[in-house]
Amino acid sequence: MSARGRPAFEPSDKDRRIAEALAGWAIPQERIAKVMGIDAKTLRKHFSDELDVGSARLEAQLAQNLLRIAGGNDRQALIATIFALKARFGWMEATATASERPLGKKETAVLRAQHLSATSKFRTPAPPPSYRGDHVN
């Protein structure tokens, strides 16, 4: 009697490296499984360690590279340092004070309406400079 179904999947070292690398780049498990020609359940069964370690290892490499760049003295170092401070320590840009804050939609609309009414050709004309109310003809 012959064996039925597919033979059991045996992962190779190359398969493990591929799974870890793709997991490190945040590729969804369904797509990793498709690339490897296996089902997503099989991927999770045989490569659970690689899926867990992949993203952590890549994150560590990126953090190490970021800190190396941040140690420099150029513009890239400044950008890397700012990014690291924001991402790791929650730093954020300073918010504008009340006098510096941008106008909202309603405030902008009111100012625009006032400007348009003052410059419109349909506005009530100002009296001539020589006008006197007590002038009689």
C-alpha positions in Angstrom: 0.0 0.0 0.0 1.5 3.4 -1.0 1.5 6.5 1.2 -1.2 9.0 0.5 -1.0 12.8 0.2 2.1 14.9 0.1 5.3 14.0 1.8 5.9 15.9 5.0 7.6 19.3 4.6 11.3 19.4 5.6 12.6 23.0 5.9 16.2 23.6 4.7 18.7 26.2 6.1 18.0 28.2 3.0 14.3 28.2 3.7 14.9 29.4 7.3 17.1 32.3 6.1 14.4 33.3 3.5 11.6 33.2 6.1 13.7 35.2 8.6 14.7 37.8 6.0 11.1 38.3 4.7 9.7 38.4 8.2 12.3 41.0 9.0 11.0 43.2 6.2 7.4 42.9 7.6 6.2 40.8 4.6 2.8 39.3 5.6 3.0 35.6 6.4 0.6 34.6 3.6 3.0 36.2 1.1 6.1 34.6 2.7 4.3 31.2 2.4 3.5 31.9 -1.2 7.1 32.8 -2.0 8.2 29.6 -0.4 5.5 27.5 -2.0 3.9 26.3 1.2 0.7 26.9 3.1 0.7 29.7 5.8 -0.1 27.1 8.5 3.0 25.1 7.4 5.0 28.3 7.5 3.9 29.1 11.1 4.5 25.4 12.2 8.0 25.1 10.9 9.3 28.7 11.0 7.8 30.2 14.1 11.3 31.1 15.5 12.4 32.7 12.2 9.2 34.7 12.0 9.7 36.0 15.6 13.4 36.7 15.3 13.4 38.2 11.8 11.9 41.5 12.6 13.8 41.8 15.9 17.2 41.2 14.1 16.5 43.7 11.4 15.3 46.3 13.9 18.6 45.8 15.8 20.6 46.2 12.7 18.7 49.4 11.7 19.1 50.9 15.2 22.8 50.2 15.2 23.2 51.9 11.8 21.1 54.8 12.9 23.2 55.3 16.0 26.4 55.1 13.9 25.0 57.8 11.6 23.8 59.9 14.5 27.4 59.9 15.9 28.6 62.0 12.9 28.8 65.8 12.5 26.9 66.4 9.3 23.2 67.0 8.3 22.5 63.3 8.1 23.7 62.9 11.7 21.3 65.6 12.8 18.4 64.0 11.0 19.3 60.6 12.4 19.5 62.0 15.9 16.2 63.8 15.7 14.5 60.7 14.4 16.0 58.5 17.1 14.9 60.9 19.8 11.4 61.1 18.4 11.0 57.3 17.8 12.7 56.0 20.9 12.1 58.7 23.5 8.8 60.3 22.3 10.2 63.7 21.5 8.1 65.9 19.3 8.2 69.2 17.5 7.3 72.2 19.7 3.7 73.3 19.2 3.0 76.9 18.1 1.9 79.3 20.8 -1.6 80.8 20.7 -0.4 83.9 18.9 1.6 81.8 16.4 -1.0 79.1 15.8 -2.5 78.9 12.3 -6.0 80.2 11.8 -8.9 77.8 11.6 -11.4 77.5 8.8 -13.9 79.9 10.3 -11.4 82.5 11.2 -9.9 82.4 7.8 -13.3 82.7 6.2 -14.2 85.8 8.3 -10.9 87.5 7.5 -11.3 86.8 3.8 -14.9 88.1 3.8 -13.8 91.3 5.5 -11.0 91.7 3.0 -13.3 91.1 0.1 -16.0 93.4 1.3 -13.4 96.2 1.8 -12.0 95.7 -1.7 -15.1 94.8 -3.6 -16.4 97.0 -6.5 -19.9 96.7 -5.0 -19.0 98.2 -1.6 -20.5 101.5 -0.5 -18.2 104.2 -1.8 -16.5 106.5 0.7 -17.6 110.1 0.5 -15.2 112.4 -1.4 -12.6 114.2 0.8 -14.1 117.6 0.3 -17.6 116.5 1.4 -19.1 118.6 4.2 -22.5 117.8 5.6 -23.5 121.5 6.0 -23.0 122.4 2.3 -26.1 124.0 0.8 -26.7 124.6 -2.9 
